[in-house]
């Protein structure tokens, strides 16, 4: 459903992604693994329109997204959950979630969406009237995920969900991501370490802005030497 | 005792008007990070349009007031589309937006001067009569201004808290990237902010020009005072701005009543300087971090 072809993107004169192609099928969970600074976040930003690609094409279900603005890409159903959460600090949990449903199509269904999100993250229901800045790191990550789920997503793109969290919370989070995927939503996740590649159906290895390998999660796990080479 | 009542009433009155002016400035600062120096001209637009309709076209006062406010909002819309949007998000935004808004204010003031001349105009009062408060007697118009301002402040904060677009304004000002990722069209939101803010300035112009005179430079003083209020309240903070408006309004009124009106502006600036030394981030000490 999501198809990226020959994507080039970067900042100013320095190109970060060089002719990158990947695809995510309907209902599939895909992980792009790569070390810090090799272009994972740039890839997601280029797909979601925060960064304009210099060349190449991004398609969703056959429609090109390349010339759309960020808000139109969201409307098309590509939802990007950014690194570092970027919650709205001076708004309550409830208001943050509502902003995830800002697009009018999602806004009309906000009541059902609330139920889904609160079912996945009961802690958010408990904290619903608290300001987002008063949440713990793990709760913020859940809020960022929940906010993304409030929209009408066809595919969810998640940037390093484990960054800076305690191990126990990380485990819970990946469980939830798996659950979200099993409910039918496609997922494109970028990650720095290979600890959780089992949530994915397929894995790409990204190095210096180029995808160097692709395979199923099981294949990758069997090839531990390879993972070790790329990710230290 | 009479002096005290006089000062408190005067403070509430000028605090209300300052609040209207300052909230517009703070909304724009909070979301666009722009100091809108054309804000005083929007005050003029409101005042002069209403005055013209009443005196040249014999329109009744209330509809003329409404049209004045709408006209200011429209001018804000046009300014945003023609002047601000082209430089939005380009390098040098801070300076470019300052120069663009100063330019717009000079142009608008000159237009007013060309059409109406420099002679002062006075708006008729919307509410005749007096009311007495203990031993002092005051014009009903003043009461109208206070009520209208409080009502607008209340409506605005309800809009920002409860409505989809109001929340989006706060979201954009707190975390622009995330707002984009939620599918919030930031440019459209900026347009809404500008229109609301211009309408507030227009409303201040309409209400105040029955107390103060209308001249082509009449928007300057309210804008400067509103600027003091927004800085005092912590730029970009709604709650801070409303508190600051009434504190500064009261301070000004007390200065006028007890020390003479020539002390009002110097006193305010002195206060602001001291304030900036003690609390550089404004009344609530939230500063840069605190947005709408």
Contacts between the chains, C-beta under 8 A, distances in Angstrom:
chain1	res1	chain2	res2	distance
A	48	B	181	6.3
A	49	B	180	7.8
A	50	B	177	6.4
A	50	B	180	6.3
A	50	B	181	7.1
A	69	B	185	7.7
A	70	B	180	4.3
A	70	B	181	6.8
A	70	B	183	7.6
A	71	B	180	6.6
A	71	B	183	4.5
A	71	B	184	6.4
A	71	B	185	4.6
A	71	B	186	7.9
A	74	B	181	6.8
A	74	B	182	6.7
A	74	B	183	3.1
A	75	B	183	5.6
A	79	B	181	7.5
A	80	B	181	5.0
A	81	B	181	7.8
A	82	B	177	6.7
A	82	B	178	6.5
A	82	B	181	6.1
A	86	B	175	5.2
A	86	B	177	6.0
A	86	B	178	3.8
A	86	B	181	7.6
A	87	B	175	7.2
A	87	B	178	7.1
A	88	B	170	7.0
A	88	B	171	5.0
A	88	B	174	4.6
A	88	B	175	5.3
A	88	B	178	6.6
A	88	B	179	7.9
A	89	B	174	6.0
A	89	B	175	7.3
A	89	B	289	7.8
A	90	B	170	7.1
A	90	B	174	5.6
A	90	B	290	6.9
A	90	B	291	6.3
A	90	B	292	7.5
A	91	B	167	7.2
A	91	B	170	6.1
A	91	B	171	6.8
A	91	B	174	6.8
A	95	B	167	5.7
A	95	B	170	7.8
A	98	B	164	7.5
A	98	B	167	6.2
A	99	B	167	6.2
A	99	B	168	6.8
A	99	B	171	4.8
A	99	B	179	7.3
A	99	B	182	5.0
A	99	B	184	7.1
A	100	B	182	5.7
A	102	B	164	6.8
A	102	B	168	6.0
A	102	B	171	7.8
A	102	B	182	4.9
A	102	B	183	5.6
A	102	B	184	5.2
A	103	B	182	7.9
A	103	B	183	4.6
A	107	B	164	6.2
A	147	B	182	7.2
A	151	B	182	7.1
A	151	B	183	6.8
